[in-house]
């Protein structure tokens, strides 16, 4: 594998994307490519989602990214054995030549996204090459690191964005020309998205992409925990090594703007009545007897004027806004930029979770992070907990804070569409 190892003493100025020999499903050995793909691991968090994907095809990628067993070590061992078996059986095969991959996603509503998948040099935050915008949970990083060690593979690409300009027209044109050719694979997943993948192997084309990206920095749109995992594993292996690089999808959002959605919270042990009662005199709370779409419209309107949240779980919605200014001054750190101090996620974590409700944000027993709005509400109603529905943050705010080196509270945003897992993998020992 071409890992293009570099001495850490080398001066790096931007993104270094390296070709690799992609590991892909043999379409003749699986029921269908759509049946073996999955959303990223942190989207498929509920057991019913895992079981659905497992039953879709015996070779579904979820068996690698979310193996099921009674202990963490057993899960990782199982994933490693499964990967080795699929390799030996020819279910997964390695492409003959190192390359970068053009990846396209399209839905039925006119949304089109194209980007480049490659092995990106893992850099430290001080280099300002890859900008995180969210904090991470150490136990999740430890879990992903153990899985990557066991499998010696990058099983799914992170989603990174950059802002193209006149210096990246060569890459943009190359992506468009490539998309006019017959793809390596094409499939449509059950969410209605069509996916196509092409390999770019010509030396001149690879040089064009690499030289263009070398002038740019990237924002982590999705995959903070996996990027932190890449950084941890890089420190464990003397450079140069394959661990100096990690699998990413890079999307130019000047050409292909991403959707930014909120990630909602499910508070397991807090009934809605108790949550609302604790807000008396601290926030304004209004009960809404309306369907979910109308409640979300009310949330969007309220968010234009300041911090706002929707609570659900008792069959109705409770619009929470107009926080007490003295309460915010007392609970939110003053040594951060105003844009950070006024984020809904900041107010939620620093004021509501820490101070009002006293719920530990890093405990899976107390809080879950769920992308799907209706699923969050349904789960809260079923379990007797509280769903906290969030309004999304604009991408410009995220990027501006990241450039200042300021991280947002964990799980503040959900950029999309996310790359499907299972279309191309990167094995580090092949």
N, C-alpha and C positions, 0 to 999 in steps of 0.2 A: 504494500500500500504506500502510496505517495503521501507522506506526512509533512514533508518540507520542514524538517526540524530546524530550529534556529537557536543560536545561543541567546540566553536571556540578556546578555550584554549588548546584543544588537539593538540599534535604535529603530523603533517602530513608530510610524506616523499615522497609520490608519488601519482599516480593516484588511486582514490577510486571509483571503479565502483560497483554500487548497483543494485540488481535485482528489477524489477518492474512488475506490471501486465499490460501487453501490451493491448492497445486498438486497435482492428483490425476490418476491414470490414468483415461482414458475406457474404461469396461468394454467398450464396443463395438469398441474398437481393439486389445484384447489378448486372448490366449487365455483367461485367467482371472486374477482378481486374486491368487489364491494363487500362480500361476505367476510373477508379476512381483515378489513380495515376497522379502525376504531377512532373515536375522538381522543385527544390527549388524555393521559392517565388521570389528571386532576379534574377533568370534566366527568369522567366515568367513575364517580366515587361511591355511588350507592350500589349495594349488592344486586338489586334487580337489574341495573344497567350492565354489570359484569356478567350476570347469568344470561342475559339476553344475547350479549355478544358471544359468549362461549357457545351457546346453542346455535348461533348463526352458522358456524363452520368449525370443525375440530382444529383448524389451523389459524383461528382468529388471533391477531396480534395481542389481544388483551391477555392471552395466556403468558405472554412475555412481560408486558408492562405492568400488569396487576395479577401476578400469579396467586392462586388461592391455596393456602395450607395453614396449619395450626400455629406455626411460629414464624417470625421473620426470617430466620436462617433457613428453615424448610422451604419457605416461599422462594427465596433467592436460589437455593439449590435446584428447586424444581424448574425455575425459569432457565437456568444454565443448562440443565439436562434437556429441556424441551428444545432450546435453541440448537444444541449439538445434534439432537435427533433429526430435527428438520433439515439441518445442513447435510447430514449423512444420507438422508433419504432423498435429497434433491428438491425438497419443498421450497427451500430458500437457496438461491444460486447467486454467485458473485459475478458482476458484470466484468467482461474481459479487460477493459481499459479504464484507467482512472479518468474521471471526468467531473464536471459540474453538471447540475441538473436544473433545467428550466421546468417550473411547476406552475400549473394553471388551475384555478378554481373558478367555477361559474355557477350561478344559480338561475332559477327561472324568472327572476325579477330584474334582470339587467346588470346584476353585480358581476364584475370580472376582476380577478386578482391574479397577477403573475409575479413570480420572483425567482430567485436562484438558490438552490440548495447546494451546500458545500461544507467542507471541514474548516471552521474558522479558528484562527489562532486564539487561544485563551489568554486574555489579558487581565491585568489588575485594575481595580477602579481608578487608581491614581493616574493611569495612562489616558483616561477619558476617551477610550476607543469604543468600548461597549458601556452604555449608560444604563444602570438599573434605575428603576423609579419606585420600587416597593421593597419593604423589608421582607425577610424570609424567616421561616420557622425552622430552627435547628434540627428538630426531630425528622422533618420531611427531607431535609438535605441529607441527613445520615441514612435515611431509608433509601433514597435514590442512589446514594453513593454505594451502598452495599449491593444493590441490584446491578449497577454498572460494573462493579468489581467482579461479581459472580459471573456475569455474562460476557464481560470484556467487549461491550458493545454500546454504541449510542443507538437506542431503539426507536427514537422519534426525534424529529428536528424541533428546535426552539423556533419561535417566530420573532425575528428582529426587523426593525424598520430603519431606513435611512432616507434622507431628503435629497433626491437627485437634482442635478443642475446641469449646466452646459458641459461640465467635465464628465458626465456619465451618459452622454448621448450615444456613445458607442455601445455600451451595455444595453441601453434601452432599445436601440435598433436591432441588436443581435437577438434579444429576447423576442421581439416581434417577428423577426425573420424565422427564428426557430419554431415559433408557434404555428407557422404556415406549413411545416413539414409533418409527415406522419409521426405520431408519438410512439414512444416505447410502450406506453400503456394508456388506456382510457377506461374510466369506469364512472358510474353514477351511484352514490351512496344513498342510503334510505332517507337522509335529510334533504334530498333533492339536489345536492351539489354534484356537479360533474367535475372530474379530476383528470388531468392529462399530464404526462411527464415525458421529457425529452432529455437525452444525454448530450452534453457539449464536450467533445474530446479533441477537436482540432487545436493544435498549439496556438495558432494566431488568435482564435476566439477566446481561449483561456487567458491569454495575455491581455486581451482587451478588457475582460471582466476584472481581472486581478489589478491591473493598473488603474482602472476607473475607481474601484472600491478603496484602493489604498489612500485616497484623498479624503475619505469620509469616516464618520463615526456612526454608530448605530444605537438605537434605543431598544431595550428589551420590551417587546410588546407582550409576549407570553412565554414563560419558561424561566422565571427568576430562580426557582429552586434548582432547576436542572443546570442553569449557568453557574450557580454557587457550587453545585456538585462538580461540574467540570473544573472549576478553580481548585476545589479541594483535591480532586484526584490528580490534577497536574502536579501539585506539590508532593504527592506521594511517589512520583516516578521521575527519576533523573532525566533531564532534558539532554538531547532530543529524544522524544518518544511519541508514539501515537496519541498519548494523553495530552500532548501540548495543544491538541485541536479538539473541537467538539462540533457535532452536527447541528447546522442551523439552516433556516430559510430566511433569506434577506429580501424584503419587499421595499420598493421605492414608493413611498406614500405620496410623493409629489405627483406620480402618475396613477397610482392605485391607492387611494385613501382607504384606510381601514375603518371598520365600524368599532366604536368604543361603547361597550355596555358595562353595566354595573354587575358586581358580584354581591349577592345577597347573603344575609346572615340568618342562621336558624339557631335560636337559643333554646336548648333542650329542656332545661329545668326551670324556666321562667314563664308562668302562665301570662297571657296577655293582660288579664285584670291586674295582676301584680305589677307588670311593667308600666301600665298606664298610671296606676296609683302613685308609683314612685316619681312620676314626672310632674305631679301637681305643684304649681307654683314655680316650676323650673322651665317648662316649655308650654306652649299652647297645644292642646290636643283636641281634635275634632273627629267625631265618629262619622264615618261615611258608609251609608247603606247602599252601595252601588257595585256594579260588576268590576272585575279587575281592570279592564282597559280604562274605564272612567276614573278609577282610583289612581292609576298611573298618570293620567292626564292632570289630575289635581296635584299630584306630587311634582310633576314637571313645572306646573305653574308656580307652586310654592317655592321650588328650588331657584326660580329666577330672582326671588327676593332675599334669599338667605338659606341657611341650613334647613333641610327638611327630610323627613323619613316617613315611611308607611309601616305601621305595625299591623300584623294579621295573625290569625290563629283561632279566633272565636266566631268565625262566620261573618265578620264585618271587617272594615279597614279603619285604622285610626291614623289620621294625618297629624304628624308631630312637626311643629315649626316654631319660629319666634323664640329661640332660646334666650334665657336670662343673660344679659351681658356680664353681670358680675360673676355668674357661674362659669361662663367661658373664660373670663380673665383669671379665675381661680384655678381652673383645671387644665388649661392648655398652655404648654411651655411658651414663654415669651421670646425665646432666643431663636426663633425660626422665621422664615419669610411669611409675609401676610398671606400669600397664596397658599401656603401649607397650613397656616393656622385656621384658615376659613374653609378648608376642605370638609365635606360631609364626613368622609372617613376619619379625619382627625377628630372631629367633634364626637362621632360615634365611639371611637376607641378611648380617647382621653377623658371625655365627659360622661357619656352614657355607660359604657362597659366598665371602665375603671372606677368611676366616682359614684354614679347613681345606682347602677344595677350590681356593681361589684362582681363581674363575671370575668374569669381569666380568659384572655383572648387566644392563648396558645394551648388550650386544653380541648381536645376533640370530644371529651365527655360532656363539655358544657356548650360548645359552639361548633357549628358546621358552616362551611362556605359553599354556597350553591349558585350555579350560574343561571339556571332556569327559574323564571319568576313564578310561574304557576306551580311548579314542583315544590318550591319553597313554601308557598302558602298551603298546599295540600299536605305537606309533611307536618307543618305546624299544627294544622287542624286535626290531623290524625293522632299526633303525639301529645297534644296539649301544651305545646311550647309556643314561642313567639317568633314569627318571621319578621325580620327587619329588612324592608325593601329599600334599595338605594337608587338614586338618580345618577346616571353616568357622568364622568368627568370629561371635558374636552381634551383632545390629543395635544393641543398647543400648551395647555396648562401642565400636562404630564411631562412633555419634552422640556419646557422651560425650567421646571423644578429639577429634572434630571441633570440638566446642564449646570445647574448651581450646586450639584452634588447633594441635593436634598431628596431623601427617599420618602415616599408616601407610606402610610400604614399598609400592612400586608393585605393582599387581595382587595386593592382599591379599584382595580379596573379589569375589564375583560375585553381585550382587543380581538377582532376577528375579521374575516373567518380564519380559524386556526387550521394549520395543515393537518390532513388526515394522517394518523399513525398507521404504518404498515405498507406504505407505498415504496419507501426506500429506507434502508437501515445502513449503519456503518459498523462493521466489525473491526475491532482494533488489533486483532491478532491474525488477520488474513492478508 
